[in-house]
Amino acid sequence: MSAPHSELPVIVAGGGIGGLAAALALVRQGFRVKVLEQAPELGEIGAGMQLGPNAFHAFDALGVGEQARKRAVYTDFMVMHDAIDEYQVGKIPTGEAFRQRFGNPYAVIHRADAHGALLEGVQASGQIGFVTSTRVVRIEQDATGVTAHDQQGQAHRGLALIGADGVKSVVRQQFVGDPARVTGHVVYRAVVDKADFPEDLRWNAASIWVGPNCHLVHYPLRGGEQYNVVVTFHSRNTEEWGVTEGSQAEVQSYFQGLCPKARQLIDLPKSWKRWATADREPIGQWSFGRVTLLGDAAHPTTQYMAQGACMAIEDAVTLGESLRVHGNDIEKGFDLYQRSRVARTARIVLSSREMGRIYHAKGVERLVRNDLWKGRTPERFYDAMEWLYGWNVQNCLADH
Ligand SMILES: Cc1cc2nc3c(=O)[nH]c(=O)nc-3n(C[C@H](O)[C@H](O)[C@H](O)COP(=O)(O)OP(=O)(O)OC[C@H]3O[C@@H](n4cnc5c(N)ncnc54)[C@H](O)[C@@H]3O)c2cc1C
């Protein structure tokens, strides 16, 4: 850890997974940090997420690998079935051979537990201040620092600012101002107790059922005591980007013609949350003097690669490393951070769109999809995943 750089803190706008990871990376570099969060309390929504080995490499680099690993469920495989006829499209073992290959496991975790692992690290550092119920609305910067103005008219002075304020980032709006690309795909998410989850689907796996204009995902959480259920469909309405309470009747009006094993998933949850999703076109500039973007604010993506949060944690590690090699020079560090992250995260955004197309294929395209990975060995799957899961703190920086 380097010596403290300035009395002024770096301001992090947003205390989600990306914001907390950034705060940790910055204190490990010797900065003081102040996190401004709009919600009255720090926390996460009640849903699961998948974490690739790259996320665990990043947790390790932030010193919270053990905290994350102890809360995760380790899956034996990832599996994809055709939701119409139960055909197994692909199955990738994620046990010991996978762990050996990538040096860390594939896992599923409750979002609150991933956030909690980072929060434990943040609290242990004793160097990070939190200000909740504080929504950043505007930023000014000059030669020596930044001023973040909040919705109550208060001004927060800092050395620099990290916009980790999520998909509808105010920081991005001010510095980029680009439109969202609403997909028309709607996601329903719920967590179900094991007792209510069908025995014939209690696989220790990240499982996906793919169908025409839809797909369904399930996996265990919290030692298998709960199951995460996520279903996605193409809405027949014009959607606006946002989260609302779901309606059982709406979700049941989709998913016609699926095999009973897959369809039973939509009857399980007693209450659902509904996401109308969007992403944005990847951009080449995230750093604007003493301000930079991180996580969903920098590269909002559809969820089909299950990598949004993984990328946010990688961003944080790369940000810390970029500042380290430039002796904590903010502008040089932010420039290297951006150059190190743009192509990789754009690949996630673009691959995710393509994955959505593959998942939701119909007609002849569905037949092509079902043939894509026929006979493919685990080693060939692993080779194809090397670019993604082979990321680590040693190889995270662009040339400098
Ligand atoms: C259906 C679905 C499934 C997903 N599954 C996975 C998965 O399996 N694996 C994976 O890695 N990722 C997954 N993701 C993506 C993941 O959820 C996000 O990429 C991740 O949460 C981004 O973290 P973040 O900290 O950048 O943003 P957020 O989690 O959105 O956090 C932003 C924070 O900033 C706060 N905030 C917002 N505006 C302001 C403001 N103006 N001032 C102050 N505070 C503000 C918010 O309250 C929030 O706390 C999924 C996403 C969806 C929608």
The ligand as a Gaussian input file, in Angstrom:
#p B3LYP/6-31G(d) Opt

LIG

0 1
 C      -31.352000      -9.892000     -14.786000
 C      -29.911000      -9.608000     -14.520000
 C      -29.059000     -10.654000     -14.215000
 C      -27.699000     -10.401000     -13.987000
 N      -26.872000     -11.455000     -13.723000
 C      -25.544000     -11.229000     -13.536000
 C      -24.660000     -12.323000     -13.284000
 O      -25.094000     -13.485000     -13.211000
 N      -23.333000     -12.056000     -13.115000
 C      -22.827000     -10.780000     -13.190000
 O      -21.613000     -10.588000     -13.043000
 N      -23.659000      -9.709000     -13.431000
 C      -24.980000      -9.919000     -13.607000
 N      -25.824000      -8.858000     -13.843000
 C      -25.249000      -7.496000     -13.958000
 C      -25.008000      -6.853000     -12.601000
 O      -26.195000      -6.845000     -11.869000
 C      -24.507000      -5.413000     -12.790000
 O      -23.557000      -5.360000     -13.813000
 C      -23.867000      -4.873000     -11.508000
 O      -24.817000      -4.834000     -10.475000
 C      -23.284000      -3.486000     -11.753000
 O      -22.822000      -2.941000     -10.540000
 P      -22.638000      -1.369000     -10.411000
 O      -22.102000      -1.166000      -9.033000
 O      -21.899000      -0.846000     -11.577000
 O      -24.106000      -0.756000     -10.522000
 P      -25.325000      -0.927000      -9.503000
 O      -25.370000      -2.275000      -8.907000
 O      -26.541000      -0.459000     -10.261000
 O      -25.011000       0.103000      -8.340000
 C      -25.124000       1.498000      -8.541000
 C      -25.322000       2.165000      -7.187000
 O      -25.308000       3.564000      -7.362000
 C      -26.406000       4.144000      -6.687000
 N      -26.701000       5.373000      -7.428000
 C      -27.302000       5.478000      -8.640000
 N      -27.334000       6.758000      -9.034000
 C      -26.742000       7.480000      -8.049000
 C      -26.450000       8.862000      -7.882000
 N      -26.776000       9.755000      -8.838000
 N      -25.830000       9.261000      -6.749000
 C      -25.479000       8.383000      -5.783000
 N      -25.738000       7.050000      -5.886000
 C      -26.340000       6.608000      -7.013000
 C      -27.474000       3.090000      -6.726000
 O      -28.446000       3.274000      -5.683000
 C      -26.648000       1.810000      -6.525000
 O      -26.439000       1.508000      -5.162000
 C      -27.192000      -9.079000     -14.060000
 C      -28.067000      -8.017000     -14.348000
 C      -29.412000      -8.266000     -14.568000
 C      -30.331000      -7.115000     -14.881000

